[in-house]
């Protein structure tokens, strides 16, 4: 007797809602589900004023000055099985295909977030998300950067940018964290310096990633020196290096993962599994059963102060 198609829905949901250690998008993005529009206006955080002594009238900044639009688009993935094979299957042999579909559906958020980082679109202040001249005062007279090179942070110049050592990566991570916590919001306040205690380091190259893993894991480095990151660890700061193969080139990304407003905003309007079993019109017409997943999702830049992009270079 064939396995009930409903069992496949159960297998899908079990896999989709299970633990996903590789879903790093949850750490660096605000992911909203149940959105009711393909285009959602996200109020900007830049307009929240500092507390000031009351002077007879309230200070009122307008959030729409720094809003951004989250645009969602339809996505789908489908697997189909010959009807005869399905009818003869009494043990659920196709279940692993359905579970793999669930994994791909869940992990798509990683791809959406990666696309935001690499396409470097416009964020709420009108600048590219990673840029060298983000205004951090309301007048725009003063600027700051979250796109850095060795001319900004000297430790980004390493002996060989293709194979940085754990010693070099430890210094890079320390200096990137210092840069991150120094970024200010549009009111001139520190955006991260008071409470940032956890960051994610996205690396697209295996050798850079392993060097970063060694740098954050060991009290002593390969040259037997004390690890400068130990001070961060002693202060309660966690650094989580993640390998992202789709990130190419010499750049690494540090993103705050413990803030209320994160570097990327992602959303989902609708997401549902679809099962067209042996009694469906689809099966009668095509002599196949179909299992599919439809989703309407999107992602856009969030708070640029929660992210820094750095490019390694060879020392002169």
C-alpha positions in Angstrom: 0.0 0.0 0.0 1.3 3.4 -1.0 2.4 5.8 1.7 -0.3 8.5 2.3 0.8 11.8 0.6 0.0 13.5 3.9 2.9 11.7 5.4 5.2 13.6 3.1 3.7 16.9 4.3 4.5 15.8 7.8 8.1 14.8 6.8 8.5 18.2 5.1 7.3 20.2 8.1 9.3 18.1 10.5 12.5 18.8 8.5 11.6 22.5 7.9 11.0 23.2 11.6 13.8 21.2 12.9 17.2 22.5 14.0 19.3 24.1 11.3 22.8 24.8 12.5 23.7 26.3 9.2 21.0 28.9 9.0 23.2 31.8 9.8 20.7 34.3 8.3 18.8 34.1 11.6 21.8 35.6 13.3 22.4 38.6 11.1 18.9 39.4 9.7 15.6 40.4 11.1 13.3 37.8 9.5 9.6 38.7 9.5 7.0 36.1 8.5 3.3 36.7 7.7 3.8 39.9 5.8 0.6 41.0 4.0 2.1 42.8 1.0 4.7 42.2 -1.7 6.0 45.7 -0.8 6.5 46.5 2.9 7.7 49.8 4.2 10.2 49.4 7.0 10.5 52.5 9.2 14.1 53.8 9.6 15.8 53.6 13.0 18.0 56.5 12.1 15.3 59.0 13.1 15.0 58.0 16.8 16.2 61.1 18.7 18.5 61.2 21.7 16.9 61.8 25.1 17.1 65.5 25.9 16.0 67.8 28.7 12.4 68.8 28.2 12.2 72.4 27.0 8.5 73.0 26.7 7.9 71.0 23.5 8.6 67.5 22.4 11.3 66.8 19.8 9.7 64.9 17.0 11.7 63.3 14.2 9.9 61.6 11.3 10.6 57.9 10.8 9.6 58.2 7.1 12.8 60.2 6.5 14.8 57.0 6.6 12.4 54.3 5.6 13.3 51.5 3.2 11.1 49.1 1.2 11.2 45.4 1.5 10.2 43.8 -1.8 9.2 40.2 -2.0 9.0 37.9 -5.0 7.6 34.4 -5.6 9.8 31.3 -5.4 9.0 27.7 -5.9 10.6 24.2 -6.0 8.9 21.0 -7.0 9.7 17.3 -7.1 7.5 14.7 -8.9 7.4 11.0 -8.9 5.9 8.5 -11.5 2.5 7.4 -10.2 3.3 3.7 -10.6 6.4 4.1 -8.5 4.5 6.0 -5.9 1.7 3.4 -5.7 4.3 0.6 -5.2 6.2 2.5 -2.5 5.2 1.2 1.0 8.1 2.5 3.0 8.3 6.2 1.9 11.4 5.9 -0.2 10.9 9.4 -1.6 10.8 11.0 1.8 14.4 12.1 1.7 13.7 14.1 -1.4 11.0 15.9 0.5 13.3 16.5 3.4 15.9 17.9 1.1 13.3 20.2 -0.4 12.6 21.5 3.2 16.3 22.1 3.8 16.6 24.1 0.6 13.5 26.1 1.4 14.7 27.0 4.9 18.3 27.8 3.8 17.1 30.1 1.0 17.2 32.9 3.6 21.0 32.5 3.6 21.0 33.1 -0.1 18.7 36.1 0.2 20.9 37.7 2.8 24.1 36.9 0.8 22.6 38.7 -2.2 21.9 41.8 -0.1 25.5 41.9 1.0 27.0 41.3 -2.4 24.7 43.5 -4.5 25.3 46.4 -2.1 22.0 48.2 -2.7 20.8 51.4 -1.3 20.0 51.6 2.4 17.9 54.0 4.4 20.3 56.9 4.3 20.4 56.9 0.5 24.0 55.5 0.4 25.1 52.1 -0.7 24.8 49.6 2.2 28.6 49.3 2.3 30.0 52.7 1.6 32.7 55.2 2.6 30.6 58.3 3.3 27.6 57.4 5.4 26.3 60.6 7.2 26.1 60.2 10.9 24.7 63.6 11.8 21.3 64.9 10.8 23.0 67.7 8.7 25.1 65.1 6.9 28.2 67.1 7.5 30.1 64.3 9.1 30.5 60.9 7.6 31.8 57.4 8.4 32.5 54.2 6.5 31.6 50.6 6.9 33.6 49.6 3.8 37.3 49.4 4.7 40.6 48.5 3.3 44.2 48.5 4.5 44.3 52.3 4.1 41.8 52.4 6.9 42.8 49.5 9.0 46.5 48.6 8.6 46.2 45.0 9.7 44.1 44.2 6.6 47.5 44.2 4.7 48.8 40.7 5.3 51.8 38.8 4.0 49.7 36.7 1.6 46.0 37.6 1.3 45.2 34.1 -0.1 46.6 32.4 3.0 46.4 34.7 6.0 47.7 33.2 9.3 45.8 32.9 12.5 48.0 35.6 13.9 47.1 38.0 11.1 43.4 37.1 11.3 43.3 37.6 15.1 44.5 41.2 14.6 42.1 41.7 11.7 39.1 40.5 13.8 40.2 42.7 16.7 40.5 45.8 14.6 37.2 45.2 12.7 35.4 44.8 16.0 36.9 48.1 17.2 35.7 49.7 13.9 32.2 48.2 14.2 31.6 49.4 17.7 32.8 52.9 16.8 30.1 53.4 14.2 27.5 56.1 15.1 23.8 56.4 14.4 22.3 59.5 12.6 22.0 61.2 16.0 25.7 60.9 16.6 25.3 58.2 19.3 27.3 55.0 19.3 25.3 52.4 17.4 27.0 49.4 18.9 29.6 50.4 21.4 27.5 50.2 24.5 26.1 46.7 24.2 27.6 44.7 21.3 28.7 41.4 22.6 28.4 39.0 19.7 29.3 39.2 16.0 29.3 36.9 13.0 32.3 36.8 10.6 31.3 35.7 7.1 34.2 34.3 5.0 34.0 32.9 1.5 37.4 31.3 1.3 38.3 28.1 3.2 41.8 29.1 4.1 40.7 32.5 5.5 37.9 30.7 7.4 40.2 28.1 9.0 42.6 30.9 10.0 39.7 32.8 11.6 38.6 29.6 13.4 42.0 29.2 14.9 42.2 32.9 15.8 39.0 32.8 17.8 39.5 29.4 19.4 43.0 29.4 20.8 44.5 31.2 23.8 47.9 31.1 22.1 48.5 31.5 18.4 50.7 29.6 16.0 53.7 31.9 16.7 53.2 31.1 20.5 52.1 34.7 21.2 49.2 35.5 23.4 46.0 35.8 21.4 44.8 39.5 21.4 41.2 38.1 21.0 41.4 36.6 24.4 40.6 40.0 25.9 37.4 40.2 23.9 36.5 36.7 25.1 37.2 37.6 28.7 35.0 40.6 28.2 32.1 38.4 27.1 32.4 39.1 23.3 31.8 36.2 21.0 33.0 35.9 17.4 31.4 33.3 15.2 33.2 32.6 11.9 30.9 31.2 9.2 32.1 29.7 5.9 29.8 31.0 3.0 31.1 29.5 -0.3 29.1 32.0 -2.4 31.1 34.9 -1.0 34.0 35.2 -3.3 37.1 37.4 -3.5 39.3 38.8 -0.7 36.5 40.4 1.4 35.3 39.4 4.8 32.1 40.6 6.5 31.6 41.3 10.2 28.0 41.6 11.3 26.5 42.2 14.7 24.2 39.4 15.6 22.9 40.5 19.0 21.2 43.8 18.2 17.5 44.5 18.0 17.9 46.0 14.5 20.2 43.9 12.3 22.2 44.4 9.2 19.6 42.8 6.9 15.8 42.7 6.8 14.1 39.7 5.3 10.5 38.8 5.1 8.0 36.2 4.0 4.5 36.9 2.7 3.4 33.3 2.3 5.1 29.9 2.4 3.3 26.6 2.0 4.0 23.0 0.9 1.8 21.6 -1.8 1.0 17.9 -2.2 -0.8 16.6 -5.3 -1.4 12.9 -4.6 -2.6 9.9 -6.7 -6.2 11.1 -6.5 -5.5 14.6 -7.9 -6.2 16.0 -11.3 -2.5 16.4 -11.7 -1.9 12.7 -11.2 -4.7 11.7 -13.6 -3.4 14.0 -16.3 0.4 13.4 -16.0 0.5 10.0 -14.2 2.7 11.6 -11.6 2.4 12.8 -8.1 3.9 16.2 -7.2 5.3 17.7 -4.0 6.1 21.4 -4.2 6.9 24.3 -2.0 5.8 27.9 -2.8 7.1 31.0 -1.0 7.0 34.7 -1.5 10.1 36.2 0.1 12.5 39.1 0.0 15.4 40.8 1.7 16.8 44.3 1.8 19.5 46.3 3.6 18.8 47.0 7.2 21.0 48.9 9.7 24.3 49.5 8.0 26.0 50.3 11.3 25.6 46.6 12.1 28.0 45.5 9.4 31.5 46.1 8.1 33.0 44.8 4.9 36.7 44.6 4.8 39.1 43.6 2.0 42.4 41.9 2.6 45.4 42.9 0.6 49.1 41.9 0.3 51.5 44.0 2.4 53.9 46.0 0.3 
